[in-house]
Amino acid sequence: MIAIYCRDRHGGRGLCDACVALNKYARQRLYHCVYGAAKPTCFNCPIHCYRWEAREAIRDVMAYSGPRMLARHPVLALFHILDGRRPAPQRPTRTPAAGVARSA
């Protein structure tokens, strides 16, 4: 979605520096998500893990690219719509990492 947004709004063949940084940030947040593979869409997620500025930028990207996804990637768009209707799972509990000493 970022690629569609950047190509149409910023021009050029690849992602601009701002969109590269936004894409890197989004991937980093997904990697560290407590839900893992069961992550709900951001709209349905009870945990808002993006910084305010990045959340606004992603909102702009989604608002622009969402309707265009139907034409460019209809299967992915359909899966995203279906994921958006799925309720968020319960927040997983974190357990201490194995081998890490706990303070008394």
Rosetta constraint file for C-alpha pairs under 8 A:
AtomPair CA 1 CA 5 HARMONIC 6.27 0.50
AtomPair CA 1 CA 61 HARMONIC 6.82 0.50
AtomPair CA 1 CA 62 HARMONIC 6.87 0.50
AtomPair CA 1 CA 65 HARMONIC 5.51 0.50
AtomPair CA 1 CA 66 HARMONIC 7.34 0.50
AtomPair CA 1 CA 69 HARMONIC 7.40 0.50
AtomPair CA 2 CA 6 HARMONIC 5.97 0.50
AtomPair CA 2 CA 19 HARMONIC 6.79 0.50
AtomPair CA 2 CA 23 HARMONIC 6.94 0.50
AtomPair CA 2 CA 61 HARMONIC 6.18 0.50
AtomPair CA 2 CA 65 HARMONIC 7.53 0.50
AtomPair CA 3 CA 7 HARMONIC 5.97 0.50
AtomPair CA 3 CA 14 HARMONIC 7.58 0.50
AtomPair CA 3 CA 15 HARMONIC 6.37 0.50
AtomPair CA 3 CA 19 HARMONIC 7.98 0.50
AtomPair CA 4 CA 8 HARMONIC 6.25 0.50
AtomPair CA 4 CA 65 HARMONIC 6.16 0.50
AtomPair CA 5 CA 9 HARMONIC 5.79 0.50
AtomPair CA 5 CA 10 HARMONIC 7.76 0.50
AtomPair CA 5 CA 61 HARMONIC 5.84 0.50
AtomPair CA 5 CA 64 HARMONIC 6.56 0.50
AtomPair CA 5 CA 65 HARMONIC 5.79 0.50
AtomPair CA 6 CA 10 HARMONIC 5.06 0.50
AtomPair CA 6 CA 11 HARMONIC 6.57 0.50
AtomPair CA 6 CA 14 HARMONIC 7.95 0.50
AtomPair CA 6 CA 15 HARMONIC 5.99 0.50
AtomPair CA 6 CA 16 HARMONIC 6.93 0.50
AtomPair CA 6 CA 19 HARMONIC 6.61 0.50
AtomPair CA 7 CA 11 HARMONIC 4.77 0.50
AtomPair CA 7 CA 12 HARMONIC 6.08 0.50
AtomPair CA 7 CA 13 HARMONIC 6.72 0.50
AtomPair CA 7 CA 14 HARMONIC 7.13 0.50
AtomPair CA 7 CA 15 HARMONIC 7.12 0.50
AtomPair CA 10 CA 16 HARMONIC 7.18 0.50
AtomPair CA 12 CA 16 HARMONIC 7.76 0.50
AtomPair CA 15 CA 19 HARMONIC 5.71 0.50
AtomPair CA 15 CA 20 HARMONIC 5.80 0.50
AtomPair CA 16 CA 20 HARMONIC 6.11 0.50
AtomPair CA 17 CA 21 HARMONIC 6.22 0.50
AtomPair CA 18 CA 22 HARMONIC 6.24 0.50
AtomPair CA 19 CA 23 HARMONIC 5.96 0.50
AtomPair CA 20 CA 24 HARMONIC 6.09 0.50
AtomPair CA 21 CA 25 HARMONIC 6.11 0.50
AtomPair CA 22 CA 26 HARMONIC 6.10 0.50
AtomPair CA 22 CA 54 HARMONIC 6.99 0.50
AtomPair CA 22 CA 57 HARMONIC 7.89 0.50
AtomPair CA 22 CA 58 HARMONIC 7.93 0.50
AtomPair CA 23 CA 27 HARMONIC 6.17 0.50
AtomPair CA 24 CA 28 HARMONIC 6.13 0.50
AtomPair CA 25 CA 29 HARMONIC 6.23 0.50
AtomPair CA 26 CA 30 HARMONIC 6.23 0.50
AtomPair CA 27 CA 31 HARMONIC 6.10 0.50
AtomPair CA 28 CA 32 HARMONIC 6.38 0.50
AtomPair CA 29 CA 33 HARMONIC 6.04 0.50
AtomPair CA 29 CA 49 HARMONIC 6.93 0.50
AtomPair CA 29 CA 50 HARMONIC 7.20 0.50
AtomPair CA 30 CA 36 HARMONIC 7.75 0.50
AtomPair CA 31 CA 36 HARMONIC 7.57 0.50
AtomPair CA 32 CA 36 HARMONIC 7.79 0.50
AtomPair CA 33 CA 39 HARMONIC 7.39 0.50
AtomPair CA 34 CA 39 HARMONIC 7.94 0.50
AtomPair CA 34 CA 91 HARMONIC 7.59 0.50
AtomPair CA 34 CA 92 HARMONIC 6.72 0.50
AtomPair CA 35 CA 39 HARMONIC 4.76 0.50
AtomPair CA 35 CA 40 HARMONIC 7.87 0.50
AtomPair CA 35 CA 91 HARMONIC 6.97 0.50
AtomPair CA 35 CA 92 HARMONIC 6.61 0.50
AtomPair CA 38 CA 89 HARMONIC 7.39 0.50
AtomPair CA 39 CA 45 HARMONIC 7.76 0.50
AtomPair CA 39 CA 88 HARMONIC 7.51 0.50
AtomPair CA 39 CA 89 HARMONIC 7.94 0.50
AtomPair CA 40 CA 44 HARMONIC 6.07 0.50
AtomPair CA 40 CA 45 HARMONIC 5.68 0.50
AtomPair CA 40 CA 83 HARMONIC 6.85 0.50
AtomPair CA 40 CA 84 HARMONIC 7.19 0.50
AtomPair CA 40 CA 86 HARMONIC 7.25 0.50
AtomPair CA 40 CA 87 HARMONIC 7.21 0.50
AtomPair CA 40 CA 88 HARMONIC 5.30 0.50
AtomPair CA 40 CA 89 HARMONIC 7.48 0.50
AtomPair CA 41 CA 45 HARMONIC 6.14 0.50
AtomPair CA 41 CA 80 HARMONIC 7.96 0.50
AtomPair CA 41 CA 83 HARMONIC 6.52 0.50
AtomPair CA 41 CA 84 HARMONIC 5.60 0.50
AtomPair CA 42 CA 48 HARMONIC 7.53 0.50
AtomPair CA 43 CA 84 HARMONIC 7.46 0.50
AtomPair CA 44 CA 84 HARMONIC 6.98 0.50
AtomPair CA 44 CA 87 HARMONIC 6.86 0.50
AtomPair CA 44 CA 88 HARMONIC 6.05 0.50
AtomPair CA 45 CA 88 HARMONIC 6.06 0.50
AtomPair CA 46 CA 88 HARMONIC 7.62 0.50
AtomPair CA 50 CA 54 HARMONIC 6.03 0.50
AtomPair CA 50 CA 55 HARMONIC 5.55 0.50
AtomPair CA 51 CA 55 HARMONIC 6.03 0.50
AtomPair CA 52 CA 56 HARMONIC 6.31 0.50
AtomPair CA 53 CA 57 HARMONIC 6.31 0.50
AtomPair CA 54 CA 58 HARMONIC 6.03 0.50
AtomPair CA 55 CA 59 HARMONIC 6.05 0.50
AtomPair CA 56 CA 60 HARMONIC 6.34 0.50
AtomPair CA 57 CA 61 HARMONIC 6.28 0.50
AtomPair CA 58 CA 62 HARMONIC 6.04 0.50
AtomPair CA 59 CA 63 HARMONIC 6.07 0.50
AtomPair CA 60 CA 64 HARMONIC 6.22 0.50
AtomPair CA 61 CA 65 HARMONIC 5.82 0.50
AtomPair CA 61 CA 66 HARMONIC 7.94 0.50
AtomPair CA 62 CA 66 HARMONIC 5.19 0.50
AtomPair CA 63 CA 67 HARMONIC 7.52 0.50
AtomPair CA 64 CA 68 HARMONIC 7.31 0.50
AtomPair CA 65 CA 69 HARMONIC 6.01 0.50
AtomPair CA 66 CA 70 HARMONIC 7.28 0.50
AtomPair CA 66 CA 77 HARMONIC 7.61 0.50
AtomPair CA 67 CA 71 HARMONIC 7.72 0.50
AtomPair CA 68 CA 72 HARMONIC 6.37 0.50
AtomPair CA 69 CA 73 HARMONIC 5.18 0.50
AtomPair CA 69 CA 74 HARMONIC 6.30 0.50
AtomPair CA 69 CA 76 HARMONIC 7.68 0.50
AtomPair CA 69 CA 77 HARMONIC 5.67 0.50
AtomPair CA 70 CA 74 HARMONIC 4.45 0.50
AtomPair CA 70 CA 75 HARMONIC 7.91 0.50
AtomPair CA 70 CA 77 HARMONIC 5.58 0.50
AtomPair CA 70 CA 78 HARMONIC 7.64 0.50
AtomPair CA 73 CA 77 HARMONIC 6.11 0.50
AtomPair CA 74 CA 78 HARMONIC 6.03 0.50
AtomPair CA 75 CA 79 HARMONIC 6.28 0.50
AtomPair CA 76 CA 80 HARMONIC 6.15 0.50
AtomPair CA 77 CA 81 HARMONIC 6.20 0.50
AtomPair CA 78 CA 82 HARMONIC 6.22 0.50
AtomPair CA 79 CA 83 HARMONIC 6.03 0.50
AtomPair CA 80 CA 84 HARMONIC 6.15 0.50
AtomPair CA 81 CA 85 HARMONIC 6.69 0.50
AtomPair CA 82 CA 86 HARMONIC 6.69 0.50
AtomPair CA 96 CA 100 HARMONIC 7.01 0.50
